Amino acid sequence: MIETDICIVGAGPVGLFAVFEAGLLKMRCHLVDALPQVGGQLSEIYPQKPIYDIPGFPSINAQELVDNLMEQIKPFHPTFTLGERVETIERNEDKSFTIGTNEGTQIHAKVIVIAAGLGSFEPRKPAIERLEEFEHGKGVAYMVKNPETFRDKEIVLAGGGDSALDWTIHLAGISKKVTLIHRGETFRGAPDSAEKVFNLAKEGKINLILKANLTKIDGNGVLKEVHYEDENKAIQTINADYLIPLFGLSPKLGPIADWNLDIDKKNQIKVDTTDYSTNIEGIYAIGDINTYTGKLKLILCGFHEGAIMMQSAFKHVFPDKHLSFKYTTVNGVHEF
């Protein structure tokens, strides 16, 4: 059981900045995100995209903003559960919460902050049978959480974007055999990465199969074979310990829809703009996941919401303490 003051669901920019605001008030945070790294959409979808509306930065790349936010919250030592999705929330007798993930992680917190952006990013799965049978450690993985899992294994990756290219390159030096299957002849990912993949194939360090589609997987309890249709419409078979389909991510509200929150028709959580609280005491929502009259889906607006919200959260974490607001220029930023 992970113990914390505040559990933040979502480790995008708004969730990360909320850690800073909590830290100023001596509240500890644990963040949970379904993605394998922090940064949310910024890191996963457009890390090199310039952002122009962050105060004090005429222009800053998305990933640079994430890196800066991580540096900013270092003094407060936040903890993270990445690559896992929050599934359940239970209210305890003392009004605290027990949060459970799809991998069985348990978190105990006095406050929950939902900063999930557009919702949880779920993998786009190939349309083949028996996928679920081999999920959860039995051979099918939709992200690489720990590359060492694949050391000396026979790996089949599928996809044509940056993730497929990057992990093909990385695992080529770790796994026993790496095969990349792509339905096209060219890649959507960075040209430099595509060139490296083609070179690895020429050198015989990976097996590159183009103009092909996954058709079937087989195994007895664990994955053993991956079948695909080649460019001549013939069915081929590859021995495999793991299949890693990397076809991108799609945002979905996910289990949040089952938490009895007040949600509108656009799958956004309604909040009270006094403190961005939801209809459930002790649960707040900030960033793109929430909605109210005049809402603007901007990172800087999420920052504002996080600052206001943490002032209210303090009352739940420290009900017997008086909150005295102080400027950081006067009080500074102190580790704890």
KASUL-V773617 format. One line per field, one symbol per residue. ss: DSSP state (2 for helix, 1 for strand, 0 for the rest). phi: phi as a letter, one per 40 degrees, with the letter a starting at -180 (. if undefined). burial: # if it has 24 or more other ideal C-beta (glycine too) atoms within 12 Angstrom, else .. A space follows every 50 residues. Layout:
BEGIN
ss=???
phi=???
burial=???
END
This chain:
BEGIN
ss=01100111100022222222222200001111100000022222000001 10010010011222222222222222001111000111111000001111 10000111101111000001111000000002220000010000002222 00011111000222222222200000111111000000002222222222 22000011110011111110001111111000001111100111100011 11022222000010000011010000100000111022211000000022 222222222222222220000000000222200000
phi=.cbacbbbchbcdcccccccccccbgbcbbbbacccachfddccbacccc bbbcdgbdaacdcccccccccccddbfcbbbbgbbcbbbbccccgcbbbb bcbgcbbbacbbbcbcgchccbcccccbcgdccbcfgbhbbbabcbdcdb cfbcbbbbibcccccccccccdcbccabbbbbcbbbbccddccccccccc cccgcbbbbbfbbcbabbibgbcbabbaccccgccbbbcacabbcbbgbb cbcgcdcbcgccbcccgbccbcccagcccbdgbbbbgccbaacgdbcbdc ccddccccdccccdcccbccbccbcbcccccgbbca
burial=.#.##########################################.#... #..#.....#.##.##.###.##..#.############......##### #...#################.#.##.#.##..##...######..#..# ..####################.##.#######...#.#...##.###.# #...######.#######....######.......#.############. #.####..#.#.#...######..####.#.###########..#...## #################...................
END
